Amino acid sequence: MTIRFQIICLIFIAATLCALVPAIRDQDDTKDADWPVYGGNNAGNRYSSLTQINKDNVKNLQPAWTYDTGENKPGERGMDIQCQPIVIDGVMYGTTPKLKVFAVDAATGKELWKFDPFEGKRPRFHPMRGVVYWSEGNDKRILFTAGASLFALNAENGQLVESFGKNGEVDFHDGLGDEATYGYDPYQFNIRNTTPGVIFKNLLITGSSVSEGGDALPGHIRAFDVRTGKVAWVFRTIPLPGEYGYESWSKDSYKKLGGANCWAGMVIDEKRGMVFLGTGSPSVDFYGGARKGSNLFANCVIALDAETGKRIWHFQTVHHDLWDRDIPCPPNLIRVRRNGKIVDAVAQATKDGYIFLFDRDTGKPLFPVKEVAVPQAKSLPGDQPWPTQPVPVKPAPFAYQTLTEADITTRTPEAHAYVLDRFRSSNKGPKNQPPDLTGGLLYGIGGGAEWGGTAADPEGIVYVNGNNMLWWLKMRDAREVQGGEKSQVLSRGQVLFNTNCAACHATDSQTSTASAATQAYPVLKDIGQRMTREQIGPLLETGRGRMPSFQHISKEDRAAIVDFLLKTETKPAGNDIHVQTATIATKRDASFPYQPPYVNNGNVQFRDPDNYPAVKPPWGMLNAIDMNTGEYLWKVPLGEYPELAKQGIPPTGTENHGGPLVTAGGLLFIAATYDEKLRAFDTQTGKVVWEYPLPAGGFASPVTYMVDGKQYIAIAAGGTRYGLKPGGNYIAFALP
Ligand code: HEC
């Protein structure tokens, strides 16, 4: 044995030992002083090695400071704050409900600067989950998107960086393609970005949020040069003719359909130079007649070369998606033990409650994945559901899969009877049964896992909060909704409403018998009692929350929709309107890339008559899953309804939006619940060891960091979700 070989062996043994004994960790408590990126670190693990706040002393945790954004005041119609802020060198950067960006002193909450992307313009409102930091020497930048603009700010003073794009701003449509390729001008349609991208060297790699209807832009992954704002590379998630994956669509799909976008964020392995991300479903959500095939790279976990955007591997989690089963959160880069070896892996949670685990280099599943046959008989005309769908054999799903009679709520006899009645009259079947005209109750249109994401620790434990919510999906013939030959004559406003708005808001006739409060989207039947023309008009232009802007519809058409909603249409229903309707249909055919022949009934969550979830608890839960073995360490309800607790009902868990934070102090922090509390769980047992009633719901993920030797836990408390009161604060906690 040469000395060199011996040394190599020694290094190898030492490395193996270190890897096998992850408990011998670097306990340097200043190492994770910052929270430099969305998701905590490049691996997206929402994990911190800080231990000052730990199981023994967490009971003493108390508010250290509050930063009031000045927005979402009591009584205001607020926006939730979904932002997980970042902290660099003692400065916290985050966003306000109205999408302003701020910097505050992370030890005191004192505002350093604030930037309004819409100054002098009509504001846009949409979810915004965070910002990105980049630096090179003294050049320190904050990058973020608002509406269809990508901005670069000087991190020190909040001023636009003039040399970036046009005076600090880049059109976020750049790089998507052109009219010659697509037959329509991509710049005409909506795009925004709800989750921040990642930095690799001098590149900002980013996904996007696009429409899920006939006006959807393609969800290509793009890299922008951080210094200039120029597009550096594009990975087309809907391939063009000749590109890999093109054959998995109909011939002209790419000219009609969009989506397959990464709206939930991505993570990066800097050493390998690889970026990992999950994509959403292709448009339109529930009908695939114009996209026969498996539809690569929609609903995929994808590994790209961060330098070039070239695909390294992909794995499709839903083939030919007919259920809106987007990948709803970024993956986690973790390390697991396999046959005595440590393997670098990628874990991806899904809306329907699976966690897939892949080898990071090859994309090979580390637990077997079965392709399970799907019933084919009842698909909608023109569609061709995929015959199988992937199911990982491990871990077991963390959310309910297929509704059975045994799942139906027994909270009260009345609630049970109500849900049973809908169940009996609906189309029962496995969860991968294609949507149809009868209607069915299913899980997974919303998570399962949600955008708050998952946390992971160095031992390969993944922590995921989940939801067991039921949805009512019923398709309709679009001619019926559009006022075509099949139906009665409809007004121009109603036709426009049905094609543009009903997918979320439902038409009158589609509204389920449950009360308005049980709908995931506001029911607009009596909107005239709540809002005036002067309020609705601007809302259609700006959008709000998950409601997109409709600026691309002409002013006259927007006015016609408002007339329809306020029942102030002047023209009587008659032949002339029928003619007009036909004209609109042609015009819209020309201006929208695609008109689906079947449309869904709105995004309707199905609840019991008292507005509780329609199935047995847990309704919301928190899980700790050992990805070395695929076994659960624990599973507990997350949150409770105070009034049910008073009746002696054990914690049910509640619907939850916002992610976990795990620390080496043995703690998991999470808010996210209907009861508006921030909680700390013991990571070993799943027991609640501390809780704090926030001034408004914390529908965001918490962060931790250290300034001047003091560890803080901070979270945005924006409320507003689930009909709760709004709030406009960020709150930081520390030990006394
Ligand atoms: C992608 C889903 C979606 C689409 C499409 C959509 N909306 Fe909305 N809409 C929402 C959501 C979500 C809200 C609640 C927004 C909030 O306050 O956070 C909303 C709110 C509203 C409100 C205010 C209701 C209230 O009680 O405050 C009006 C009015 C409205 N939408 C009209 C429309 C019209 C008209 C269209 C079609 C031109 C439309 N929406 C299309 C999702 C949608």
Boltz pocket constraint, residues with backbone or C-beta under 6 A from the ligand:
constraints:
  - pocket:
      binder: B
      contacts: [[A, 78], [A, 79], [A, 496], [A, 497], [A, 500], [A, 501], [A, 502], [A, 503], [A, 504], [A, 505], [A, 520], [A, 521], [A, 522], [A, 523], [A, 524], [A, 527], [A, 530], [A, 531], [A, 536], [A, 539], [A, 540], [A, 544], [A, 545], [A, 546], [A, 547], [A, 548], [A, 550], [A, 561]]
      max_distance: 6.0
